[in-house]
Amino acid sequence: MGRDEEIIETKVLLVGLDTGEEEDFEHSMEELKSLAEAARKEVAGIIVQRMPAVNKAFYIGTGKVEEVREYAEQCGVQEIIFDNALSPSQVRNLGRELGLPVLDRTNLILDIFAIRAQTREAKLQVETARLQYFLPRLVGMRENLSRQGGTTGGSLSNKGAGETKLELDRRKIEHRISELKKDLDEMAGARQTMRKKRSQSQIPKVALVGYTNAGKSTIMNRMVELYGDNRGKEYAKEKTVLEKDMLFATLDTNVRCINPRTDENIPFFLADTVGFINKLPHGLVKAFRSTLEEVKYADLLIQVVDFSDEHYRQHMEVTADTLRELEAGDIPQIVVYNKADKCDMQDIPRIRDRQIYMAASMGCGMEELVDLIRECVYAERVQVSFLLPYDKGSIVSYFMENATVLEQEYREEGVWLRVSCHKSDADKYAIYQK
């Protein structure tokens, strides 16, 4: 029996409030159901209320709270999940009235990230986000303990046992967050060092971005298999990333070197990043900032869109908003409308400017996408001739590694090269141009 099969699913009830402000409330509830399933929970039912404003005390109306409680009792529900973020007081009030654990959308996404986290960095990032989320909610968690203490002789200066326990918990959590941030800062430093090395190589950096489950990891794997390192299929297989039809299958940012034309020596680094989602908790974006910064420093973004999803335009808006938050909104993009085969679209792959309709799972459109990437990231390449003295062998080696050598001759004055290289390299070694 596999690891996932051994886990007993928690039966949950989903609750949503439609105030009329959300553009597509029904889609948000459908997505909440998918999130619950991704967190290994069994959805027993969905209850929705429509009213013009949020109830400050209970989020939903008091009558609806009673309806939720009765439904939960009838169906043997173990948790109640709300579609939007709840305030600490709302969580406390609802938990007291319903007698069950109450989660909101943020809490649910944090649970999924905790399940998916595989590497040490991802686990530390998720733990940081969860502790920061729970810190202001300690009052509700410790409410019962606080009642045990009380005061002596009417004085407010003496703290009860529950209140003392609350302060101890708060200090422990704050100390743990401090430790986690220290560890993550060290990892961020190491990541920055690796990023600098890649920058020094002049090899362009490309990042896959987009809504969760749009097919980013599928594209990464097809690229690695077709154009990755030339050390054979087994090596390529080791370099592939988790590829699954689920929300947030990939949490870690993985970077691979792709070289589609080994004879021309025009490689690029390709990064696969964590997927975005509507109402992605700010704490998660903050905690994962060091890994998401691969996006910020990319020369080109590949926005992958699930074209078969009827809400794909809303997903693109969420992606645009998240990229702006990461200060990556102005980076040039290619838009990949993936899974076009599921829409019965004929004649794919189809290219329109910097947009391509394709089907990565079938390998359809990969070559065309690579050509688009090359056109974008190597747009500033120029053909130049250099005459390099024999004592400048390091420059010759540099061009051999970072440019396409079109012609080479050994002359009396030195090594003559005609290369296709980045304009910055041509300017840097302009004194040797011949």
C-alpha positions in Angstrom: 0.0 0.0 0.0 1.4 3.4 -1.0 2.0 6.3 1.3 -1.1 8.3 0.1 -3.4 5.2 0.3 -2.5 4.7 4.0 -3.8 8.2 5.0 -7.3 8.3 6.3 -9.2 11.3 4.7 -10.8 13.9 6.9 -14.4 14.5 6.2 -15.0 18.3 5.7 -17.8 20.7 5.0 -17.1 23.7 2.8 -18.7 27.1 3.5 -18.8 30.1 1.3 -20.2 33.7 1.5 -21.2 35.5 -1.7 -21.4 39.2 -1.1 -21.6 40.0 -4.8 -18.1 41.5 -4.9 -16.3 38.4 -6.3 -16.3 38.1 -10.1 -16.9 34.4 -10.2 -17.9 33.1 -6.8 -19.0 29.7 -8.1 -15.5 29.1 -9.6 -13.9 30.1 -6.2 -16.0 27.4 -4.5 -15.1 24.8 -7.1 -11.5 25.7 -6.6 -11.9 25.4 -2.8 -13.2 21.8 -3.3 -10.1 21.0 -5.5 -7.9 22.4 -2.8 -9.6 20.3 -0.1 -9.1 17.2 -2.2 -5.5 18.1 -2.8 -5.1 18.2 1.0 -6.5 14.6 1.2 -9.9 15.6 2.6 -13.2 14.2 1.7 -15.8 16.9 0.9 -19.1 15.9 2.5 -21.0 19.0 1.4 -21.0 22.6 0.4 -23.1 25.4 2.1 -23.3 28.9 0.6 -24.9 32.1 1.9 -25.6 35.2 -0.1 -25.7 38.5 1.8 -24.4 42.0 1.2 -21.7 42.1 3.8 -19.5 39.9 6.1 -20.7 39.3 9.6 -17.8 40.7 11.8 -18.3 38.1 14.5 -19.0 34.9 12.6 -18.3 35.8 8.9 -21.6 34.2 7.9 -25.0 35.0 9.6 -25.9 33.5 12.9 -28.8 31.5 11.4 -26.4 30.0 8.8 -24.0 29.1 11.6 -26.8 26.9 13.1 -27.4 25.3 9.7 -23.7 24.5 9.3 -23.6 23.0 12.8 -26.7 20.8 12.1 -25.4 19.6 8.7 -22.0 18.8 10.2 -23.6 16.7 12.9 -25.8 14.8 10.4 -22.9 14.0 8.1 -20.2 13.3 10.7 -18.0 16.1 9.5 -14.7 16.6 11.2 -13.6 20.0 10.0 -15.3 23.2 8.5 -13.5 25.0 5.8 -14.4 28.6 4.8 -13.6 30.0 1.3 -12.1 33.2 2.5 -9.6 34.4 5.1 -11.1 34.5 8.6 -10.0 36.9 11.3 -8.7 35.3 14.6 -11.9 36.3 16.4 -14.1 34.8 13.7 -12.1 31.5 13.9 -12.5 31.6 17.7 -16.3 32.4 17.6 -17.0 29.8 14.9 -15.0 27.1 16.7 -16.9 27.7 19.9 -20.4 27.6 18.2 -19.7 24.7 15.9 -17.6 22.6 18.3 -15.3 21.6 15.4 -11.9 22.7 14.0 -12.4 25.7 11.7 -10.1 26.4 8.8 -10.0 29.1 6.1 -8.6 29.1 2.6 -5.2 30.3 3.8 -5.0 27.5 6.3 -6.0 24.9 3.7 -3.3 26.0 1.2 -0.7 25.9 4.0 -1.8 22.3 4.7 -1.3 21.4 1.1 2.2 23.0 1.0 3.1 21.1 4.2 2.1 17.8 2.5 3.9 18.6 -0.7 7.2 20.0 0.8 10.0 17.6 0.0 13.3 19.5 0.3 14.6 21.0 3.6 14.2 24.5 2.2 10.6 24.0 1.2 9.8 22.5 4.6 11.4 25.4 6.4 9.5 27.9 4.2 6.2 26.2 4.9 6.9 26.0 8.6 7.7 29.7 8.7 4.5 30.6 6.9 2.3 28.4 9.1 3.8 29.8 12.4 3.3 33.3 11.2 -0.3 32.4 10.3 -1.0 30.8 13.7 0.8 33.4 15.9 -2.1 36.0 16.0 -4.6 33.1 16.4 -3.1 31.8 19.7 -5.8 33.5 21.7 -8.5 31.3 20.3 -6.3 28.2 20.7 -5.7 29.0 24.3 -9.1 30.4 25.3 -10.0 27.4 27.5 -6.6 27.5 29.3 -7.0 31.2 29.9 -10.3 30.6 31.8 -8.5 28.3 34.2 -6.5 31.1 35.8 -8.5 34.2 36.7 -7.3 36.9 39.1 -6.6 37.1 42.8 -8.5 39.7 44.9 -9.8 41.5 41.8 -6.3 42.5 40.8 -5.6 42.6 37.0 -1.9 42.2 37.6 -1.9 38.5 38.3 -1.9 36.3 35.2 -3.9 33.1 35.0 -2.3 29.8 34.1 -3.9 29.9 30.6 -2.6 33.5 30.0 0.9 32.5 31.2 0.8 29.5 28.9 -0.3 31.7 26.0 2.7 34.0 26.5 5.1 31.1 26.7 3.7 29.7 23.4 4.0 33.1 21.8 7.6 33.4 22.8 8.4 29.9 21.6 6.8 30.5 18.2 8.6 33.9 17.8 11.9 32.2 18.7 11.3 29.4 16.2 10.4 31.9 13.5 13.6 33.7 14.2 15.6 30.4 13.9 13.8 29.5 10.7 14.5 32.9 9.1 18.2 32.6 10.0 18.4 29.1 8.3 16.4 30.4 5.3 18.7 33.5 4.9 21.7 31.2 4.7 20.0 29.1 2.0 19.0 32.3 0.2 22.6 33.4 0.3 23.7 30.1 -1.3 21.0 30.4 -3.9 22.1 34.0 -4.7 25.7 32.7 -5.2 24.5 30.1 -7.7 22.4 32.8 -9.4 25.5 35.0 -9.7 27.5 32.2 -11.2 24.8 31.6 -13.8 24.7 35.4 -14.6 28.5 35.5 -15.1 28.2 32.8 -17.7 26.1 35.1 -20.0 23.7 32.2 -20.5 20.1 33.6 -20.7 17.7 32.8 -17.8 14.2 31.7 -18.6 11.5 31.0 -16.0 8.2 29.0 -16.3 5.4 30.8 -14.4 1.6 30.5 -14.3 -1.4 29.1 -12.4 -1.0 25.9 -10.5 -1.5 22.7 -12.6 -1.2 24.5 -16.0 1.6 22.2 -17.1 4.8 24.0 -16.2 6.6 20.8 -14.9 5.5 18.9 -18.0 7.2 21.5 -20.2 10.3 21.4 -18.0 10.5 17.6 -18.3 9.9 17.5 -22.1 12.7 20.1 -22.4 15.1 18.1 -20.3 14.3 14.9 -22.1 14.7 16.5 -25.6 17.4 19.2 -25.1 19.0 18.6 -21.7 22.4 17.3 -20.9 23.8 14.9 -23.6 24.8 12.2 -21.0 22.0 9.9 -22.0 18.3 9.1 -21.1 19.0 7.8 -17.6 20.7 11.1 -16.7 17.9 13.1 -18.2 15.4 11.1 -16.2 17.2 12.0 -13.0 16.9 15.6 -13.9 13.1 15.6 -14.4 10.8 17.1 -11.8 7.6 15.8 -10.3 4.8 15.9 -12.9 1.3 15.2 -11.6 -2.2 16.3 -12.4 -2.7 18.0 -9.0 -2.6 21.5 -7.4 0.8 22.5 -6.2 2.6 19.3 -7.3 5.9 21.3 -7.4 7.0 23.6 -4.6 10.7 23.9 -5.2 12.3 26.0 -7.9 14.3 23.7 -10.1 16.8 25.1 -12.7 18.1 23.1 -15.6 20.4 23.9 -18.5 18.7 23.4 -21.9 20.8 23.3 -25.1 18.6 22.7 -28.1 21.3 23.2 -30.7 24.6 21.7 -29.4 26.3 22.6 -32.7 25.4 26.3 -32.3 26.1 26.5 -28.5 23.1 28.7 -27.6 21.9 27.2 -24.3 19.6 28.8 -21.7 18.8 28.1 -18.1 15.2 27.0 -17.5 13.6 27.4 -14.0 10.4 25.7 -13.0 8.6 27.6 -10.2 5.8 27.1 -7.7 2.4 27.6 -9.2 0.1 30.6 -8.4 -3.5 30.5 -7.3 -6.3 33.0 -6.5 -6.0 34.3 -3.0 -2.5 32.9 -2.6 -1.6 33.7 1.1 0.7 36.7 1.3 2.7 34.8 4.0 3.5 32.0 1.5 4.6 34.5 -1.1 6.8 36.1 1.5 8.2 32.8 2.8 8.9 31.5 -0.7 10.4 34.8 -1.9 14.0 33.5 -2.1 12.9 30.7 -4.4 10.5 32.8 -6.4 13.2 35.3 -7.0 14.4 33.1 -9.9 11.4 34.7 -11.6 12.5 38.3 -10.8 16.0 37.7 -12.3 14.9 36.0 -15.4 15.5 37.4 -18.9 12.3 35.9 -20.2 9.1 34.5 -18.6 7.2 31.6 -20.1 3.6 32.0 -18.8 2.0 28.6 -19.0 -1.9 28.7 -19.3 -4.3 25.8 -19.1 -6.2 26.7 -22.3 -8.7 23.9 -21.6 -9.9 25.6 -18.4 -12.8 27.9 -19.0 -11.5 30.3 -16.3 -8.0 30.6 -18.0 -8.4 34.4 -18.4 -8.9 34.8 -14.7 -5.9 32.6 -14.1 -3.8 34.9 -16.3 -5.0 37.9 -14.3 -4.0 36.2 -11.0 -0.6 35.4 -12.6 -0.1 39.0 -13.7 -1.0 40.3 -10.1 1.4 37.8 -8.5 4.2 38.8 -10.9 3.7 42.4 -10.0 4.0 41.6 -6.4 7.3 39.8 -7.1 8.5 42.9 -9.1 8.6 40.8 -12.2 5.7 42.3 -14.1 7.8 44.1 -16.8 9.9 41.1 -17.8 9.3 40.0 -21.5 7.0 37.0 -21.8 6.0 34.2 -24.1 2.4 32.9 -23.4 2.0 29.2 -23.8 -1.7 28.1 -24.2 -1.1 24.6 -23.1 -3.6 21.6 -23.3 -5.0 23.0 -26.6 -5.6 19.4 -27.7 -8.4 19.2 -25.1 -10.2 22.1 -26.7 -10.4 20.2 -30.1 -8.2 22.9 -31.6 -7.0 21.9 -35.0 -3.5 22.5 -36.5 -1.5 22.7 -33.3 1.0 23.9 -32.6 -0.2 27.3 -33.7 2.0 30.5 -33.2 0.8 34.1 -33.1 3.6 36.6 -32.3 4.9 35.6 -28.8 1.9 33.2 -28.2 1.9 29.5 -28.9 -1.0 27.0 -28.7 0.4 23.5 -28.0 0.1 20.3 -26.0 3.2 19.6 -23.9 2.0 16.2 -22.6 2.0 15.0 -26.2 5.3 16.7 -27.0 3.4 18.8 -29.5 4.9 22.2 -30.0 8.1 21.7 -28.0 10.4 22.5 -30.9 8.4 25.5 -31.9 8.5 26.8 -28.3 12.3 26.4 -28.1 12.6 28.3 -31.3 10.5 31.1 -29.9 12.6 31.2 -26.7 15.8 31.3 -28.8 14.5 34.2 -30.9 13.7 36.2 -27.7 16.8 35.5 -25.5 19.3 35.6 -28.3 17.8 38.6 -30.1 20.8 40.7 -29.1 23.3 38.3 -30.6 25.7 39.7 -33.3 28.2 38.1 -35.6 31.7 39.5 -35.1 35.3 38.7 -36.1 38.1 38.8 -33.5 41.9 38.4 -33.8 43.1 37.3 -30.4 46.8 37.2 -29.6 48.1 33.8 -28.5 48.6 35.0 -25.0 44.9 35.7 -24.7 43.9 32.0 -24.7 41.5 32.6 -21.9 39.3 34.8 -24.2 39.4 32.2 -26.9 38.2 29.6 -24.3 35.5 32.0 -23.2 34.1 32.3 -26.7 34.3 28.6 -27.2 32.1 28.1 -24.1 29.8 31.1 -24.4 29.4 31.8 -28.1 28.9 30.0 -31.4 32.2 29.8 -33.2 31.4 30.0 -37.0 35.0 30.0 -38.3 38.4 29.6 -36.7 41.9 30.2 -38.2 45.4 30.2 -36.6 47.3 33.1 -38.0 50.7 34.6 -37.4 49.3 37.4 -35.2 47.0 35.1 -33.2 43.7 33.1 -33.3 41.1 34.6 -35.7 37.5 33.8 -34.8 34.2 34.6 -36.4 31.5 34.1 -33.8 27.9 34.7 -33.0 27.9 36.1 -29.5 26.0 38.4 -27.2 26.3 42.1 -28.0 27.7 42.8 -24.5 30.6 40.3 -25.2 31.2 42.0 -28.6 31.5 45.4 -26.9 33.6 44.0 -24.0 36.3 42.6 -26.4 35.9 45.3 -29.1 39.6 46.1 -29.2 40.2 42.7 -30.7 37.6 43.0 -33.4 39.1 42.5 -36.9 
